[in-house]
Amino acid sequence: MGIIDKPTLERGIRIDVSALTFPQTVELFGHVILVEGYALAAYTGCHALVALRDTPGKTVAVLTTEQRLQSLLENALETGNLIAFLGRKFVSPPTPRGGTWSVEVYDIDGVILYNMQ
C-alpha cells in the first residue's frame, strides 16, 4: 500500500493580522478618588477611579490584579499625591460585579506615585 495524499481542508476565517491595530500603552496623570478591591471567585484585584490632570472633568477607571499596584493606588488615595499610570484601554472591560462601566477603563501594568511637596 502506498501513501495516499489527502487534500487539506481549510477551516475558519482568514484574518490579515497586518491590518489589525493593537491597543497602545498610554501614560496618563491624575489623582485617585476611589479604590475598590475584589476577592471574588472570578476576579481578585481592584479598580480605582482617577480624575485626570490634563483633561479636567474627565474620570477614568484602572483595573489591576497586582497587589503592588493596588498598594500604590491606595497610597495615592490616602495622600492625595499625583500618579501616572501606564496601561492599555480596554475594548470590552470586565465587570467584576456585573453591570457596565460609565467611564473608560484601562488595564494597567505600572503606577508612578509622585510626592509633590
N, C-alpha and C positions, 0 to 999 in steps of 0.2 A: 504494500500500500504506500502510495506516495503522499506527500503533504498537499492538502487541499487549501488553496488560497480562498479565504472568505472575505468578502468586501467589508470594509469598516463602516459601520453605521455611525452617522454623526447625530448627536442629540444635543438638545439645549439651544440656547440663543447665543449667537456670536456677538461679542461686545468688543469694540475697538477701544482698548484701555487708554490709548494715547489721547483720546478725546475727553477723557474724564478729568475733572478738576477735583483735587482732594482738598479738604479743609486746611487752611493755612494756620500756623501758630501765630497768635496775636499777643501783644503785651498791652494791657490796659491798666490804668491807675484809678484809684478811688479809695473810699472809706467803707469799711464793713459796718453794716447797720443791723445785721441779724445773722445768727448762726443756728442751724438746726441739725442735730445729729440723729442718725438712724441705726438701730440694731435689729433689723428685720431679717427674715429668712432669705428674702430675695435681694437685699441690699444692706450692706453695712458701710457707713460713711457719713458724710454730711453735705449740706449745701449752705451757702452763705449768700446774702444779698449784698451787693456792692454798689454804692452810689458813685457813679463815675465822676472823676475830677474834670476831665476835658470835655464832657458833654453834660453840662448842668441839667438837672431834672431827669436824667436817664439812670435807671437802676437795672442791673443785670444779676443773674444768679450764676454761681460757680458750684460745681459738683466735684467731690473728691472722695476716694476711699482710703487715701493715705493719711494716717494719724498725724504724721509730722506736719502736713499741710493744714490739717484741721487745727492743730495747736497754734500755728501762726495766725490763722484766721480768728481764732478765739482771742488771742493776744491783741490783735488789731482792734477787735470789738471792744475789749476792755480798756485799751489805752487811747483809742481814737486816732492812732497813727495811720498815716498813709500806707497803702500797699500797692504793689504792682502784682498782677497775676499773669501767668503765661498759660495759654491753652488754645483749644480749638472750639469754635462754635458748633454746638450740636445741631444736626438737621432734624432729628427726631429724639429729643431728650427723654431719658427715663423719668418716670414719676414714681418715686419710692412709695408713696401712699395713695397713688392713683390721681386722677384729675388731669389738669393741663396747666402748663406754665403760662403766665401772662407777661413774662419778660424773656429776653434772650438768655440762653443757658450755655455755659462754657464748661467743657471737660478740662480741668486744669492739671498741669504737671509741675507747676512751680509757683511759689509765692515769695515776694520780697517784701519785708516789713521795714519801713523807714521810721527812724526816730528824728523828727523834725525840730527837736528842741536844741 
